[in-house]
Amino acid sequence: MQRLTGMLVIVGLIVALALAAAPAGVSEAKDAFPSIFNLPNGWRPEGIAIGRGTSFYAGSLANGAIYRGDLRTGEGGILAPGVTGRAIAGLYVDDRSNNLFAAGTQSGQAFVFDARTGATLATYQLAVTFPSFINDVVVTRDAAYFTDSFQAMLYRVPLGPKGALPDQSAVQRIPLSGDFVQVPGPFVFNSNGIEASSNGKSLLIVNSTRGELYRVDPQTGFATLVNLGGGSLSAGDGLRLQGRTLYVVRNQLNQIAVVKLAPDFASGAIVDTITDPNFDVPTTIGLFGSSLYAVNARFGTPPTPDTTYTVVRVSRLP
């Protein structure tokens, strides 16, 4: 009996040592964030934004509702209920105020929600001529900037200390000029995704139809074509910038282009392409750690109340 007990102790020690020596990935696998998770059926997402902690937000083209979920579990619920006739595309969370900015598509409007409670804090009328399609938004220390896919226009909502919101009279409408080319047509998508340099002195805007990337002066709207050495960003949609690496969603191609930019953003090169079998017309992306989160808009699938929609996690690293 004593000999058997001693053998069991030895075996137990061997197992314990083996577990301790196992690669970190083995034990961490159980804690890995999900690679794909569901949004509510019929949601019709277009924009996604990462908030505080592991929270994420997805807007609805169906009724302008806001969904909040957790990247760690993939679970969540409706934060702000829908409103008949409202639609929401691009999203961005201002970390200072925890305000969620939303692009209001063909209404020509922008909305600001409390990212914690879902309360509507402000509604801004950006466009004064139509057709208009307020498509995407980025927030800097000084302002929130919105693109209009149907007009060569940039909209600026200046922000006060700690991201304080202004009233409607503060909205600025800045025509895009310089190298920017607007493809004519009442419903041709031009300006789409937008990003900003870390100091807020330069904006990056992609033209979906022309496949071009522009560096834009946020004060004047003067656009300089970014030389990509002949590379195209056709079907370019949402953008995310990490240092000098720009991630560009190419929606209908089911791809995310990886662009390395020069320090002045005047030139760059497409150095990689991220794909995933779960992509189904992704439109925008959020960035969290070493991962990108792409929301599937499924524009090729007829939307119904039962149509399923997902968010897909991919690595942003080679």
N, C-alpha and C positions, 0 to 999 in steps of 0.2 A: 504493500500500500504506500509506504514512504517513497519507494523507488518510482512508482507511477505518478505520485504527486510531484516529485522533483522533475520528472520528464514533462509534465504539463506546464510547470513553471517555465522551463526552458523554452518550450514551444511558444508560450505566450510572449516571452521576451523577444523571440525571433520575429514573430508577427508584428509586434509593436515597433521594432527597429525597422522592419521593411516598410511599414506605413509611414514612418517618420522620414525615410529616405526617398519615398515616392516623389516624382516630379510634382511641382506645384499645380500644374494644370489638371492633374488627376483629381485632387480634392476640390479645386476651384470649379471643375466642370459642373458640379451640382448647383453652384451659385451663379453660373453664367447667365447674362441677360438673354432673354429669348431673341431668336433671330428673325422671327416673324410673329406678329400678333394682329388681332382683328379690331377694326372699328365697327360701330353699329351698322347693321344692314341698311342699305339705302342712304348712307351718309353723304356720298359724293364729295370726298375730300379733294382739296387742291393745295392748301398750305399746311405746313407743319413748323412748329417752333419749339425749342427746348427752353424750359424755365428753370426755376430754382430747384436745387437738389436733383432728383431724377424725374422731374415732371416734364411732360410734353403736352402740346396743344395741337389740335387739328380742327380746322374750320370746315364748314359745310357749304357747298354750292347749292344744295337743295333748299335751305331755309335760313342760312346764316347762323346756325347754332355753333357753339364752341364745345369741343370734347377735351377733357383733361384726363391724361393717363399717366402711368408710371412705367418708365423704361425698364425698371428692374423686374416687374411682374407682367407687364403687358396689359394690365387691367386698368379700368377707369370708368368714367361716367360723364354725363352731360353737365358741363359747368354753366353754360349760358343757353337758355332755350332758344329755339328758332323763332323767327318772325316772318310772317307771310310776305313774300316779295323780296326778301333780303338774301343776298349771296355773299360769301366771303371767300377770298382767294389767299394771297400771301399773309403771313403772320410774323410778328417779331416781339419778343419780350424785352422790355427795358429792365435790366437787373436792379437799377437804382430804386425805381419806384414800384417794381413788380406790376407794371402796366403792360397789357397785351394790346399791341397795335394790329389792326386788321384792314386789309384792302377790300373795298366794297364793290368791285367789279363794275357792272354797267350802270349802277346808280351814280357813279362819279363821286362816291363818298368814301370816307375813312371812319373807322370806329375804334374806340379805345375801351377796353374792358379791364376791370380789376382781375388780375390773374388768380387771386385767392378766392374771391367771392363770386365772380362772374358778372358783377354789376356793370352796367354800361356807364362809363364815366364821361364820354364825350362822343359826339358825332360831328364830323367836319364835312362840309360840301367843298370838295376839291375842284372838280370840273365845273365849268360854266358853259361849255359848248359840248354838243353831243353829235355822234356817238362817242362814248368814253368807256374805257375798261381799266379801272384801277386794279393793277395786277399784283404788285409786290411792294414790300416796304423794308427799310432798314433804319435803325435808330442809332444815332451818334450821341455824343455828349451834348450837342447843341440843338439837334433837330431830328425829326422823323421825315424821311424822304420816301415818296411814292412814285411808281412808274405808271404810265398810261399807255396801254398797248395800241390804242386807236388814235392817239394824238402825240405829236412830237413835243411832249410837255413833261416837266418834272415838277412835282408838288412838294413844298417844304412847310412843315409845321414846326415852328421854333419851340424849343422847350426851355423852361426856366431852371432854377437851381434844383438839383436832385430829380430832374425830369418833370418838373411841374408843368401842367397842361395849360395852354393859352385858350383864349376864346376864338370864335370863328374869324374875327377880323384880322387875326395874325397870319392866316394862311397865305402863302406866297406861291404864285404860279410862274414858273421859270421855263421859257421856251428852250428846247434843245437846239444847239447850233453847232458850228464847226463842221467836223467830219460826219456828224450823224446824218443818216439818210433814212427818211420815212418812206417805206414802200406804200404807194397809194392804194386806196380801196377802203370801203366803209367798214369792213370787218377783217382786215388783215392785221395779224399780230406782229407788232414791231417790238418796242421796248417791253422787256419782260422782267427777268430777275435783276436784283440790285444788291450790291454790297458796298462796304465802305472801308477805307484804310483805317488802321488803328488810331490815327490822329484825326480822322474825320475830314481831312483836307482833300481827299479824292474819293469819287464814287466810281464803281464799275457797273456798267449796264450792258446786258446782252440783247441783241436784236434777233429775235427768233427766226424771222424770215430770211434775213440776209446772212445769218450765221456769224455776225461780227460782234466783237467786244469793244467797248468804248471806255476810256477813262474820262470822267466828267467832272468839271469844276462845280462844286455844289452851290457856289454863290452866283455864278453866271450862266450855268447850263452849257458852257462851251465844251464840246466833246472832241476828243482826240482818238482816232482809231488805234487800237492796240495791235501792233504788228505781231501776228502769230505765225509768221513764216509760211503763209499759204494754208495754214490749218483752218478748218471750218467748225463753227459751233452752231450749225443749223439745228433747228428744233430746240435751241437753248431755252431753258426755263429757269428754275431756281438756282441761286448761287450761294456758296458758302466759302468764306476766305479764312485761311489759317496761315498766318505769317504771309509768305509770298506764294503759297499754294492755293489756287482757286479751284473749287469743285463746281462743275457745271452740269446740271441735269439736262440730258437731251431726251425729252419725253417720249416722242414717238419711236425713237431708236432703242429705248430701254437701256440707256447707258448713262454713266456719269463720267464726263471727261475730266482729267486731272491736268491742270495748266500750271506750269511754273512761270512766274512772272519776274521781270527785272525789278530791281529796287524802286525804280520810278514808275512802274506799271506801264511804261511806254511800249514794251514788247514782252513776248513770252512764247512758250511752246507747249503744245499738247504732248505730254510725256507718258500718259497712261490712260487706260479706259477701264472703268469698273463695271462689271456686269453681274447679273444674278438671275438664275432661272425663275425666281419669284417676282421679278420686276414685271409690272403690267401697266405701262404708261406712267412711270413715276413723274411727278411734276416738281416737287420741292424737297429739300433735305434739311435735316437738323444735324448738328455736330455735337457729339458727347464723347469725350475721351478719345480713344482711337477708333471710334465707330461713326459712321454716317447712318442716319435714319431717313429712308425715302418713303414717301407716301404714294401709294398707287391710286391714281385718279381713274384708271380704267376707261379712258375716253372712247376706246373702241368697243366697249360693251354697253348696250342699251341700259340706261339706269331705270331700275324699278325699286319699289320698297324692299324687295328681298335681295337685291344685288349686294354681294359681299365686297368689302374693301379692307385692305391690309396696310400695315407699315412694315418695312423690311430693313433689317440691320445688316450693314456690310462694313468690312474693315476699310478704313481710309489709308492704311499703311500698305506698302508693297509686301 
